[in-house]
Amino acid sequence: MVLLARTTPLSELEPSKLSRGLSLFYADLARGKREGRVSVQPIHKMGGRSIDANQVLRSPNSYIDAYTF
């Protein structure tokens, strides 16, 4: 999973530099899927040319909250 997150509040950035303060994280969900800790379901959208999007769900009694990024 690739996650783009704002790690610097917008209030601390100049208006011309809003793309700063963004961080990219990667987590390997294949292991979580194999072990049954997470499930990945496609999000169905209208239109044939839309990009793929998925919903990541935490399985009951899993410890995805302890995932390290």
Legacy VTK file of the C-alpha trace (Angstrom):
# vtk DataFile Version 3.0
C-alpha trace
ASCII
DATASET POLYDATA
POINTS 69 float
0.000 0.000 0.000
1.295 3.432 -0.859
0.032 6.261 1.330
0.531 9.959 0.741
0.091 11.919 3.968
0.521 15.514 5.019
3.114 15.553 7.788
3.416 19.330 8.079
0.281 21.352 8.877
-0.880 23.692 6.098
-0.751 26.580 8.550
3.051 26.202 8.732
3.566 26.429 4.950
3.782 29.377 2.615
0.888 29.512 0.110
3.285 29.017 -2.812
4.842 25.866 -1.266
1.835 23.725 -0.368
3.364 20.624 -1.949
6.011 20.597 0.767
5.313 18.731 3.955
3.970 15.662 2.161
5.419 12.248 2.958
5.101 8.981 1.064
4.796 5.743 3.056
4.826 2.145 1.869
3.451 -0.871 3.730
3.534 -4.422 2.386
-0.030 -5.690 2.746
0.671 -9.051 1.091
1.718 -10.565 4.420
-1.370 -9.221 6.163
-3.569 -10.671 3.417
-1.843 -14.068 3.642
-2.260 -14.161 7.420
-5.878 -12.991 7.226
-5.244 -9.787 9.186
-6.490 -7.468 6.433
-8.811 -7.765 3.475
-8.697 -5.686 0.331
-11.906 -5.036 -1.585
-12.223 -3.091 -4.844
-14.249 0.108 -4.830
-16.565 -0.046 -7.836
-16.840 3.186 -9.794
-18.777 4.362 -12.799
-16.911 4.557 -16.082
-14.536 2.140 -17.681
-11.531 4.447 -17.637
-11.452 5.204 -13.933
-8.368 4.181 -11.980
-8.415 1.288 -9.556
-9.165 2.060 -5.926
-9.419 -0.357 -3.043
-10.797 -0.399 0.457
-8.482 -1.912 3.075
-10.326 -3.450 6.003
-8.911 -4.617 9.286
-9.940 -8.166 10.072
-11.379 -8.888 13.527
-8.722 -9.577 16.154
-5.925 -8.309 13.931
-3.140 -5.967 14.835
-2.964 -3.710 11.772
-2.820 -0.770 14.190
0.681 -1.974 15.082
1.812 -1.877 11.412
5.098 -0.050 11.082
5.500 2.344 8.178
LINES 1 70
69 0 1 2 3 4 5 6 7 8 9 10 11 12 13 14 15 16 17 18 19 20 21 22 23 24 25 26 27 28 29 30 31 32 33 34 35 36 37 38 39 40 41 42 43 44 45 46 47 48 49 50 51 52 53 54 55 56 57 58 59 60 61 62 63 64 65 66 67 68
